[in-house]
Amino acid sequence: MLAKHKNLWSDLAFRSEHGGGGKVDPEWRKAFMAFPDRFMIGTDTFTPERWFYVADHANWSRAWLADLPPDVAAKIGHQNARTLADWALKR
């Protein structure tokens, strides 16, 4: 779908199969490397009960992001979200 639709993005909230134990799943690595500008970390903090897990989720995300090349990790970790926000706000 990402190859077919150039404006399709994916947040990784409420997912865990893409990384674990500080490693990125090989199939997800292929997707991240093919579309480094189209993924972003998500936290699903839509209710206050979820806020308790933000720090743990950030640490977990940092661990598997460290398994990617630094430029790809930076895009997925924060740069892509900023790019999308700038586009949405027409900055």
PyRosetta script that sets phi, psi and omega in degrees:
from pyrosetta import init, pose_from_sequence

init()
pose = pose_from_sequence("MLAKHKNLWSDLAFRSEHGGGGKVDPEWRKAFMAFPDRFMIGTDTFTPERWFYVADHANWSRAWLADLPPDVAAKIGHQNARTLADWALKR")
pose.set_psi(1, -37.5)
pose.set_omega(1, 179.0)
pose.set_phi(2, -64.6)
pose.set_psi(2, -36.8)
pose.set_omega(2, 178.5)
pose.set_phi(3, -68.3)
pose.set_psi(3, -34.6)
pose.set_omega(3, -176.3)
pose.set_phi(4, -80.1)
pose.set_psi(4, -32.4)
pose.set_omega(4, -173.8)
pose.set_phi(5, -121.5)
pose.set_psi(5, 102.0)
pose.set_omega(5, -173.3)
pose.set_phi(6, -66.5)
pose.set_psi(6, -17.1)
pose.set_omega(6, 178.4)
pose.set_phi(7, -102.1)
pose.set_psi(7, 11.1)
pose.set_omega(7, 178.0)
pose.set_phi(8, -86.1)
pose.set_psi(8, 129.0)
pose.set_omega(8, 177.7)
pose.set_phi(9, -120.6)
pose.set_psi(9, 163.7)
pose.set_omega(9, 178.4)
pose.set_phi(10, -137.6)
pose.set_psi(10, 127.0)
pose.set_omega(10, 170.1)
pose.set_phi(11, -95.8)
pose.set_psi(11, 153.9)
pose.set_omega(11, -173.4)
pose.set_phi(12, -103.1)
pose.set_psi(12, 20.6)
pose.set_omega(12, 179.6)
pose.set_phi(13, -66.3)
pose.set_psi(13, 147.1)
pose.set_omega(13, 175.7)
pose.set_phi(14, 57.9)
pose.set_psi(14, 31.2)
pose.set_omega(14, 176.8)
pose.set_phi(15, -128.9)
pose.set_psi(15, 153.7)
pose.set_omega(15, 176.2)
pose.set_phi(16, -143.1)
pose.set_psi(16, -8.4)
pose.set_omega(16, -175.7)
pose.set_phi(17, -73.0)
pose.set_psi(17, -13.8)
pose.set_omega(17, -177.8)
pose.set_phi(18, -78.7)
pose.set_psi(18, -20.2)
pose.set_omega(18, 179.2)
pose.set_phi(19, -156.7)
pose.set_psi(19, 156.4)
pose.set_omega(19, 176.6)
pose.set_phi(20, -178.1)
pose.set_psi(20, 148.4)
pose.set_omega(20, -179.7)
pose.set_phi(21, 61.4)
pose.set_psi(21, 26.8)
pose.set_omega(21, 179.9)
pose.set_phi(22, 76.6)
pose.set_psi(22, 14.7)
pose.set_omega(22, -179.8)
pose.set_phi(23, -127.7)
pose.set_psi(23, 151.2)
pose.set_omega(23, 175.9)
pose.set_phi(24, -96.8)
pose.set_psi(24, 133.7)
pose.set_omega(24, 175.9)
pose.set_phi(25, -57.0)
pose.set_psi(25, 136.8)
pose.set_omega(25, -176.8)
pose.set_phi(26, -55.6)
pose.set_psi(26, -40.5)
pose.set_omega(26, 179.5)
pose.set_phi(27, -68.8)
pose.set_psi(27, -39.3)
pose.set_omega(27, 176.5)
pose.set_phi(28, -67.4)
pose.set_psi(28, -36.7)
pose.set_omega(28, 177.4)
pose.set_phi(29, -56.8)
pose.set_psi(29, -43.4)
pose.set_omega(29, 178.7)
pose.set_phi(30, -58.6)
pose.set_psi(30, -44.9)
pose.set_omega(30, -180.0)
pose.set_phi(31, -65.9)
pose.set_psi(31, -44.0)
pose.set_omega(31, 179.8)
pose.set_phi(32, -62.4)
pose.set_psi(32, -40.1)
pose.set_omega(32, -179.3)
pose.set_phi(33, -72.4)
pose.set_psi(33, -34.4)
pose.set_omega(33, 179.7)
pose.set_phi(34, -74.9)
pose.set_psi(34, -31.5)
pose.set_omega(34, -176.3)
pose.set_phi(35, -133.5)
pose.set_psi(35, 59.4)
pose.set_omega(35, -175.5)
pose.set_phi(36, -65.1)
pose.set_psi(36, -18.9)
pose.set_omega(36, -179.0)
pose.set_phi(37, -92.7)
pose.set_psi(37, 7.0)
pose.set_omega(37, -171.5)
pose.set_phi(38, -121.2)
pose.set_psi(38, 0.9)
pose.set_omega(38, 178.8)
pose.set_phi(39, -115.1)
pose.set_psi(39, 152.7)
pose.set_omega(39, 174.8)
pose.set_phi(40, -152.5)
pose.set_psi(40, 152.3)
pose.set_omega(40, 176.8)
pose.set_phi(41, -69.0)
pose.set_psi(41, 140.8)
pose.set_omega(41, 174.0)
pose.set_phi(42, -130.0)
pose.set_psi(42, 154.8)
pose.set_omega(42, -177.5)
pose.set_phi(43, -120.4)
pose.set_psi(43, -11.9)
pose.set_omega(43, -179.2)
pose.set_phi(44, 50.2)
pose.set_psi(44, 57.1)
pose.set_omega(44, -179.9)
pose.set_phi(45, -99.5)
pose.set_psi(45, 43.5)
pose.set_omega(45, -175.8)
pose.set_phi(46, -73.2)
pose.set_psi(46, -13.7)
pose.set_omega(46, 175.6)
pose.set_phi(47, -131.1)
pose.set_psi(47, 148.7)
pose.set_omega(47, -179.9)
pose.set_phi(48, -56.8)
pose.set_psi(48, -28.6)
pose.set_omega(48, 179.3)
pose.set_phi(49, -61.1)
pose.set_psi(49, -27.3)
pose.set_omega(49, -178.5)
pose.set_phi(50, -81.1)
pose.set_psi(50, -18.3)
pose.set_omega(50, -176.6)
pose.set_phi(51, -61.7)
pose.set_psi(51, -29.6)
pose.set_omega(51, 179.7)
pose.set_phi(52, -57.7)
pose.set_psi(52, -29.2)
pose.set_omega(52, -174.3)
pose.set_phi(53, -93.8)
pose.set_psi(53, -1.5)
pose.set_omega(53, -175.5)
pose.set_phi(54, -59.4)
pose.set_psi(54, -47.4)
pose.set_omega(54, -178.5)
pose.set_phi(55, -63.4)
pose.set_psi(55, -44.0)
pose.set_omega(55, 178.2)
pose.set_phi(56, -62.3)
pose.set_psi(56, -42.6)
pose.set_omega(56, 179.4)
pose.set_phi(57, -64.5)
pose.set_psi(57, -40.6)
pose.set_omega(57, 178.7)
pose.set_phi(58, -62.4)
pose.set_psi(58, -43.9)
pose.set_omega(58, 178.8)
pose.set_phi(59, -64.3)
pose.set_psi(59, -42.1)
pose.set_omega(59, 177.9)
pose.set_phi(60, -62.2)
pose.set_psi(60, -43.8)
pose.set_omega(60, 179.8)
pose.set_phi(61, -65.1)
pose.set_psi(61, -43.1)
pose.set_omega(61, 178.2)
pose.set_phi(62, -59.1)
pose.set_psi(62, -36.2)
pose.set_omega(62, -178.7)
pose.set_phi(63, -64.0)
pose.set_psi(63, -49.8)
pose.set_omega(63, -178.7)
pose.set_phi(64, -76.3)
pose.set_psi(64, -29.6)
pose.set_omega(64, 175.2)
pose.set_phi(65, -61.6)
pose.set_psi(65, -32.3)
pose.set_omega(65, 179.8)
pose.set_phi(66, -65.5)
pose.set_psi(66, -15.7)
pose.set_omega(66, 178.0)
pose.set_phi(67, -83.9)
pose.set_psi(67, -5.5)
pose.set_omega(67, 178.4)
pose.set_phi(68, -101.4)
pose.set_psi(68, 161.1)
pose.set_omega(68, 172.5)
pose.set_phi(69, -56.3)
pose.set_psi(69, 143.0)
pose.set_omega(69, -175.2)
pose.set_phi(70, -53.6)
pose.set_psi(70, -38.6)
pose.set_omega(70, -179.3)
pose.set_phi(71, -68.4)
pose.set_psi(71, -38.1)
pose.set_omega(71, 178.3)
pose.set_phi(72, -69.5)
pose.set_psi(72, -42.4)
pose.set_omega(72, 178.3)
pose.set_phi(73, -60.5)
pose.set_psi(73, -41.9)
pose.set_omega(73, 179.9)
pose.set_phi(74, -64.6)
pose.set_psi(74, -39.7)
pose.set_omega(74, 178.6)
pose.set_phi(75, -63.5)
pose.set_psi(75, -50.3)
pose.set_omega(75, -178.1)
pose.set_phi(76, -68.7)
pose.set_psi(76, -38.0)
pose.set_omega(76, -176.0)
pose.set_phi(77, -70.3)
pose.set_psi(77, -34.6)
pose.set_omega(77, -178.3)
pose.set_phi(78, -158.5)
pose.set_psi(78, -33.5)
pose.set_omega(78, -173.8)
pose.set_phi(79, -65.2)
pose.set_psi(79, -39.6)
pose.set_omega(79, -179.0)
pose.set_phi(80, -65.8)
pose.set_psi(80, -36.8)
pose.set_omega(80, 177.3)
pose.set_phi(81, -63.7)
pose.set_psi(81, -40.5)
pose.set_omega(81, 178.3)
pose.set_phi(82, -65.0)
pose.set_psi(82, -43.4)
pose.set_omega(82, 178.4)
pose.set_phi(83, -59.3)
pose.set_psi(83, -45.7)
pose.set_omega(83, 179.9)
pose.set_phi(84, -66.0)
pose.set_psi(84, -40.8)
pose.set_omega(84, 177.9)
pose.set_phi(85, -64.1)
pose.set_psi(85, -43.2)
pose.set_omega(85, 177.7)
pose.set_phi(86, -60.3)
pose.set_psi(86, -42.6)
pose.set_omega(86, 178.9)
pose.set_phi(87, -63.7)
pose.set_psi(87, -45.5)
pose.set_omega(87, -177.9)
pose.set_phi(88, -64.6)
pose.set_psi(88, -34.5)
pose.set_omega(88, -179.8)
pose.set_phi(89, -91.4)
pose.set_psi(89, 1.4)
pose.set_omega(89, 178.5)
pose.set_phi(90, 56.1)
pose.set_psi(90, 44.6)
pose.set_omega(90, 178.3)
pose.set_phi(91, -81.9)
pose.dump_pdb("model.pdb")
